[in-house]
């Protein structure tokens, strides 16, 4: 009965996702993205084709919504949200609790005192500092996991599910294999647990993180400043060196591109500075060379919800077996398309 209760709760949660501020497609984040898109539309209107010269045509272009990849994203969204969550239930909380206990010297996370003995001014400074440290640690661990997913031949087989989208819209964000989710939750959960545990050990209490609508403030701001345009056709690049500091949709568009110049670039989620530091940063002036997908890889097999689940397991086993036998296996990375200058709009 618990299984069926959880199953039906997953279905309900999936349909209510747009009213959950912790989700990327929360209605307020979507509205802010539409507002930003309108500003881009007004500035680019003179250069648009006849099919996009109206705002709705620009917001929902035919080349995106007539593509099979877009509709596979929508089907997979429901499939993955309903079934995939069973594989991930409680993983992040378990990793965080275990890491917290180790870092705090044996305490359970529920035993952490959240009451400060500092003065109000000092407490505010500690709270802000703690928030920034937690965000930077979490973001760096996300960058590191993402880097491994591209550099490890086995992990790439699962991560290529996300990159197999040939057009992008906000729901494309959810085209992820459960193994990808498993890695992120395990590593980032453990990292945050260590940060929390060290705070309790050396401060004597766990500082509260500022929140808005129940979401950590930094995460809320990141989501509301055009997060959903990261997975979309709308190109938005911050001018000059600002794009190296603040996240932009263009930064992630380049990451999803299979153009030779863009492969294995722009792994960061919130702060592109990680890519600058580790020399994985790439930012062209425009999106004429940006082409989504995995190029000449095996994207033609990733054409259904069940295939998005099982094909990576098959390919990961082939890579593992080839490595075990000392055979070079050419499925570890996306296959680039030929260099060409092609307008993609936006």
Secondary structure in CASP SS format (residue, H / E / C, confidence):
PFRMAT SS
TARGET T0000
AUTHOR 0000-0000-0000
METHOD secondary structure of the structure
MODEL  1
X C 1.00
X H 1.00
X H 1.00
X H 1.00
X H 1.00
X H 1.00
X H 1.00
X H 1.00
X H 1.00
X H 1.00
X H 1.00
X H 1.00
X H 1.00
X H 1.00
X H 1.00
X C 1.00
X H 1.00
X H 1.00
X H 1.00
X C 1.00
X C 1.00
X C 1.00
X C 1.00
X C 1.00
X C 1.00
X C 1.00
X H 1.00
X H 1.00
X H 1.00
X H 1.00
X H 1.00
X H 1.00
X H 1.00
X H 1.00
X H 1.00
X H 1.00
X H 1.00
X H 1.00
X H 1.00
X H 1.00
X H 1.00
X H 1.00
X H 1.00
X H 1.00
X H 1.00
X H 1.00
X H 1.00
X C 1.00
X C 1.00
X C 1.00
X C 1.00
X C 1.00
X C 1.00
X C 1.00
X H 1.00
X H 1.00
X H 1.00
X H 1.00
X H 1.00
X C 1.00
X C 1.00
X H 1.00
X H 1.00
X H 1.00
X H 1.00
X C 1.00
X C 1.00
X H 1.00
X H 1.00
X H 1.00
X H 1.00
X H 1.00
X H 1.00
X H 1.00
X H 1.00
X H 1.00
X H 1.00
X H 1.00
X H 1.00
X H 1.00
X H 1.00
X H 1.00
X H 1.00
X H 1.00
X H 1.00
X H 1.00
X H 1.00
X C 1.00
X C 1.00
X C 1.00
X H 1.00
X H 1.00
X H 1.00
X H 1.00
X H 1.00
X H 1.00
X H 1.00
X H 1.00
X H 1.00
X H 1.00
X H 1.00
X H 1.00
X H 1.00
X H 1.00
X C 1.00
X C 1.00
X C 1.00
X C 1.00
X H 1.00
X H 1.00
X H 1.00
X C 1.00
X C 1.00
X C 1.00
X C 1.00
X C 1.00
X C 1.00
X C 1.00
X C 1.00
X H 1.00
X H 1.00
X H 1.00
X H 1.00
X H 1.00
X H 1.00
X H 1.00
X H 1.00
X H 1.00
X H 1.00
X H 1.00
X H 1.00
X H 1.00
X H 1.00
X H 1.00
X H 1.00
X H 1.00
X H 1.00
X H 1.00
X H 1.00
X H 1.00
X H 1.00
X H 1.00
X H 1.00
X H 1.00
X H 1.00
X H 1.00
X H 1.00
X H 1.00
X H 1.00
X H 1.00
X H 1.00
X C 1.00
X H 1.00
X H 1.00
X H 1.00
X H 1.00
X H 1.00
X H 1.00
X H 1.00
X H 1.00
X H 1.00
X H 1.00
X H 1.00
X C 1.00
X C 1.00
X C 1.00
X C 1.00
X C 1.00
X C 1.00
X H 1.00
X H 1.00
X H 1.00
X H 1.00
X H 1.00
X C 1.00
X C 1.00
X C 1.00
X H 1.00
X H 1.00
X H 1.00
X H 1.00
X H 1.00
X H 1.00
X H 1.00
X H 1.00
X H 1.00
X H 1.00
X H 1.00
X H 1.00
X H 1.00
X H 1.00
X H 1.00
X H 1.00
X H 1.00
X H 1.00
X H 1.00
X H 1.00
X H 1.00
X H 1.00
X H 1.00
X H 1.00
X H 1.00
X H 1.00
X C 1.00
X C 1.00
X C 1.00
X C 1.00
X C 1.00
X C 1.00
X C 1.00
X E 1.00
X E 1.00
X C 1.00
X C 1.00
X E 1.00
X E 1.00
X H 1.00
X H 1.00
X H 1.00
X H 1.00
X H 1.00
X H 1.00
X H 1.00
X H 1.00
X C 1.00
X C 1.00
X H 1.00
X H 1.00
X H 1.00
X C 1.00
X C 1.00
X C 1.00
X C 1.00
X C 1.00
X C 1.00
X C 1.00
X C 1.00
X C 1.00
X C 1.00
X H 1.00
X H 1.00
X H 1.00
X H 1.00
X H 1.00
X C 1.00
X C 1.00
X C 1.00
X C 1.00
X H 1.00
X H 1.00
X H 1.00
X H 1.00
X H 1.00
X H 1.00
X H 1.00
X H 1.00
X E 1.00
X C 1.00
X E 1.00
X H 1.00
X H 1.00
X H 1.00
X C 1.00
X C 1.00
X C 1.00
X C 1.00
X C 1.00
X C 1.00
X C 1.00
X C 1.00
X C 1.00
X C 1.00
X H 1.00
X H 1.00
X H 1.00
X H 1.00
X H 1.00
X C 1.00
X C 1.00
X C 1.00
X C 1.00
X C 1.00
X C 1.00
X C 1.00
X C 1.00
X C 1.00
X C 1.00
X C 1.00
X C 1.00
X C 1.00
X C 1.00
X E 1.00
X C 1.00
X C 1.00
X E 1.00
X C 1.00
X C 1.00
X C 1.00
X H 1.00
X H 1.00
X H 1.00
X C 1.00
X C 1.00
X C 1.00
X H 1.00
X H 1.00
X H 1.00
X H 1.00
X H 1.00
X H 1.00
X H 1.00
X H 1.00
X H 1.00
X H 1.00
X H 1.00
X H 1.00
X H 1.00
X H 1.00
X H 1.00
X H 1.00
X H 1.00
X H 1.00
X H 1.00
X H 1.00
X C 1.00
X C 1.00
X C 1.00
X C 1.00
X C 1.00
X C 1.00
X C 1.00
X C 1.00
X C 1.00
X C 1.00
X E 1.00
X C 1.00
X E 1.00
X C 1.00
X C 1.00
X C 1.00
X C 1.00
X C 1.00
X C 1.00
X C 1.00
X C 1.00
X C 1.00
END
